[in-house]
């Protein structure tokens, strides 16, 4: 097994310098390269800046050397792990990997941090040696805070590459490693983006039918369901509608023809309108929410009324006792309950259909959503919380097919995906297995 002590990070953007920083913090020697040496030097300076710096001890910076692709790429020959973190463009990545392959040392591991490009499209037609040594290491941003790393092998990747990376990422960098497959958007973004994109559609239907508001939807899509306080619209504001638009187009291109997510790859008409005029979220000063700071130090929050196409003062939603938990909301008759039931049924049903397509087991799926999206429970843990029978009854009542993992669970006469206080999980073979 290769021991990773020296790391090359190719690309000094937000994700790249974050990876460089956490590796340096862990004691590694790091080579940080970009198109220009000045870019990698500025990135190195950012590692100790801000309220939550990647590196708190400035002496750690001594472990990071900088350079440019043209002048310094040959220095990667001494690196154990070469992590590519350049722009999400398959041709740019392929061109860089051709240069990397020409100079890297024998037995070195190489990876791409792509979040959506299939690994097979990157290494297609490349030398056999590269195909055996390559994997995806998909970190989540900000790297020094987010726990999740998705680890994805190619068709010819050596098992030693995956075991070495898993050990380094998990033990040395203290990350939560999940094992994904080379499918569109891997695990976290496949399910998380389905939740967000379908949620935008389902939420607007609820606004029109039941007079729900953005504030009430975000209140429901947070603590009651066990999701982060940003809720749905707040999270999209944080990510940016421009990013979500590109995610939708990538899904539209790469999702299987019969995938349920295809119905939601495009924005609703009203969301498309605000996207077209550049109202993208926090990065543009406002998307669905807008915070205004006044000269006297006070602040006011506004929310965008999608139905009337105008800003209004934000209101604090009042949720009742019945709205306080997923168990009490799911399958209920109130407007709030109908919305939660619709969006969570779609998300949980989708998740239960994707195993073993995107991962070999439910544990990796649940961990991806907890570690990458901040959910308190993953999709299969949520199904157990609600009750698998209740979820299947609701799916059937909506005229949807019972997804494969729920159908397998039903055939086995089991009633939950986990047992023995979470120490065992229900596998795709219909048998019970210990949770590692």
Secondary structure, 3 states (H helix, E strand, C coil): CCCCCEEEEECCCHHHHHHHHHHHHCCCEEEEEECCHHHHHHHHHHCCCCCCCCCCCHHHHHHEEEEEHHHHHHHHHHCCEEEECCCCCHHHHHHHHHHHHHHCCCCCEEEECCCCCCHHHHHCCCCHHHHHHEEEEEECCCCCCCCEEEEEECCCCCHHHHHHHHHHHHHHCCCEEEEECCCCCCCHHHHHHHHHHHHHHHHHHHHHHHCCCHHHHHHHCCHHHCCCCCCCHHHHHHHCHHHHHHHHHHHHHHCCCCCHHHHHCCCCHHHHHHHHCCCCEHHHCECCEEEEECCCCCEEEEEEECCCCEEEECCCCCCCHHHCCHHHHCCCCCHHHHHHHHHHHHHHHHHHHCCCCCCCCHHHHHHHHHHHHCCCCCHHHHHHHHCHHHHHHHHHHCCCCCCHHHHHHHHCCCCCCEECCCCEEECCCCCEEECC
